[in-house]
């Protein structure tokens, strides 16, 4: 799974040069976690990391160029705001 997250982080960085490496990784990790938790809350069976990767890749391709503009309303994502300090 870590290799998949690293690959998706690189894809996100190639789509958005406004994000730091740690911000991009945090975005990917949060999206991955959301895919898995939403499926679990819906009572669906785990379909493996391929399914999570497919959804996250789609979101990165579609929304990646704009993620640096995201204004967090959910505390979970507040660290992803451009002005926040994340470790690099």
N, C-alpha and C positions, 0 to 999 in steps of 0.2 A: 504494500500500500504506500509506503514512504517513497518508493520510486515513482509511482503514479502521481503522487502529490508534487514531487520535485519537477516532474515533467510538465504538469499543469501549471505550476508556478512559472516555469520558463515560458510557456505559451502566453500566460497573462502578461508577463514582463515584455514580451514581444508585441503585445497588443496595446500596452499602456506604459509609456515611458515616464509618466508622472508618479508612479508608485515605486517605493523602495522594494528591495528584495524581501524584506521581512513583512512589509505590508501586503505584497502579492501573495506570499506564502500564507499569511493569516487569512486573507480572503479565500484562498483555495481550501484551507482547512475548515473554515466556517461553512462554506458552501457544501463541502463533503459531509460534514456533520449534520447539516440541515437535511440533506437528501436522506441520510440513513435514519434520522430521528423522525422525519415526517412519515416515512414508510412504516416505521415501527409503531408510531401512534395510530396509524391507519389500520394496523393489524395485518399488514402484508408481510410475506415471508422475505427473508434476506436473500437477495439474488446475486450477492457477491460484489466485489469491488469494480467489476466491469460496468455494472449498471450505474454505480455512483460516479465513476469516471465519465461515463457517457453524458450524464446530466451536467456535471460540473464543466466539462469541455464545452458543451453547448452554451452554457451561461457565460463562460469566459469569452467565447467567440462572439456572442451577441452583446454582452454588456461590459466586457473587459475594458474597452476604450474609454468608458465613462465612469468607472468605479472611483476614480480620484475625486469626482464631483459629488459623491454620495454624502448625504446629510443624515446621520444616524438618528433615528427616533427610538431604536431598541438599544438598551444598554449593552447588550452583547456585542453590538457592532460599533460602539462609540470609539473604540481604539482605532478603527479603520478610517476615521476622518483624517483628511490630509494634514491637519494641524497637530494631530496627536503624535506623541513621540513613541516609537516602537524601537525595539532593539534591532540593530542590523548585524 
